[in-house]
Amino acid sequence: MDLAPGTEVRVKDDWPETRGPCHIRTPHYVRGRRGRILRRLGAFPNPEDLAFARPAPTRALYHVLFDETALFPDSRQGDDLLVELFEHWLEPA
């Protein structure tokens, strides 16, 4: 999957930590939420596998921009939050 800047995405609403030991780089507060691709940062070995010394496939990493008030209602209107997320956590919005 190659996501262009401006593409609307949704972060998967997945909770692998409920299924056993894992290493997750996706913050809880963005799971299931919609954001917009700002830029592709490159491709890197998946840290979720590296943490357990497993073979780590290379995955694209993106800057995803979120409307901060959608995540935190007490935020100031017009503020955004930028999060780095790997492609396997993203799906089309």
C-alpha positions as CSV (number, residue, x, y, z in Angstrom):
1,M,0.0,0.0,0.0
2,D,1.5,3.4,-1.0
3,L,-0.5,6.2,0.6
4,A,-0.2,9.7,-1.0
5,P,-0.2,12.9,1.0
6,G,-3.7,14.0,1.7
7,T,-5.2,10.5,1.7
8,E,-7.8,10.0,4.5
9,V,-7.0,6.9,6.6
10,R,-8.4,5.2,9.6
11,V,-6.1,3.6,12.3
12,K,-7.1,0.0,12.8
13,D,-9.1,-0.5,16.0
14,D,-7.0,-3.5,17.0
15,W,-5.8,-4.4,20.5
16,P,-3.1,-7.1,20.1
17,E,-2.0,-6.6,23.7
18,T,-5.2,-8.3,24.8
19,R,-4.0,-11.5,22.9
20,G,-0.7,-11.9,24.7
21,P,2.8,-10.3,24.9
22,C,3.5,-7.8,22.2
23,H,5.3,-4.6,21.4
24,I,3.1,-1.9,19.9
25,R,4.1,1.5,18.5
26,T,0.6,2.7,17.9
27,P,-0.9,4.9,20.6
28,H,-4.2,3.9,22.1
29,Y,-5.8,7.3,21.6
30,V,-5.6,7.1,17.8
31,R,-6.9,3.5,17.3
32,G,-10.1,3.6,15.4
33,R,-9.7,7.3,14.6
34,R,-9.5,9.0,11.2
35,G,-6.5,11.0,10.1
36,R,-4.8,12.3,7.0
37,I,-1.5,11.3,5.5
38,L,1.0,14.1,5.6
39,R,4.0,12.3,4.2
40,R,5.7,9.0,3.7
41,L,8.9,8.8,5.8
42,G,10.4,5.7,4.2
43,A,10.4,2.0,4.8
44,F,11.8,0.4,8.0
45,P,11.9,-3.0,9.7
46,N,8.8,-3.5,11.7
47,P,9.7,-2.7,15.4
48,E,6.8,-4.9,16.6
49,D,8.8,-7.9,15.3
50,L,12.3,-6.6,16.1
51,A,11.3,-6.3,19.8
52,F,11.1,-10.1,19.9
53,A,14.1,-10.9,17.7
54,R,11.7,-12.2,15.0
55,P,12.4,-11.6,11.3
56,A,11.0,-8.0,10.6
57,P,9.5,-7.2,7.3
58,T,10.1,-3.8,6.0
59,R,7.0,-1.5,6.2
60,A,6.3,2.0,5.2
61,L,6.2,4.6,7.9
62,Y,3.9,7.7,7.6
63,H,3.3,11.0,9.3
64,V,-0.5,11.0,10.0
65,L,-2.2,14.2,11.0
66,F,-5.2,14.2,13.3
67,D,-7.6,16.9,14.3
68,E,-6.7,17.2,18.0
69,T,-10.2,18.1,19.2
70,A,-11.5,14.8,17.8
71,L,-9.1,13.0,20.0
72,F,-9.1,15.3,23.1
73,P,-12.2,17.4,23.3
74,D,-10.5,19.9,25.7
75,S,-8.0,20.8,23.0
76,R,-7.9,24.2,21.3
77,Q,-9.9,24.4,18.0
78,G,-7.6,24.2,15.0
79,D,-4.8,22.3,16.7
80,D,-3.5,19.1,15.0
81,L,-1.6,16.2,16.3
82,L,1.1,14.5,14.2
83,V,1.8,10.7,14.8
84,E,4.2,8.4,13.1
85,L,2.4,5.2,12.1
86,F,3.4,2.1,10.2
87,E,1.3,1.1,7.1
88,H,0.0,-2.1,8.6
89,W,-2.0,-0.1,11.2
90,L,-3.7,2.0,8.5
91,E,-6.7,1.4,6.3
92,P,-8.7,3.5,3.9
93,A,-11.1,5.9,5.6
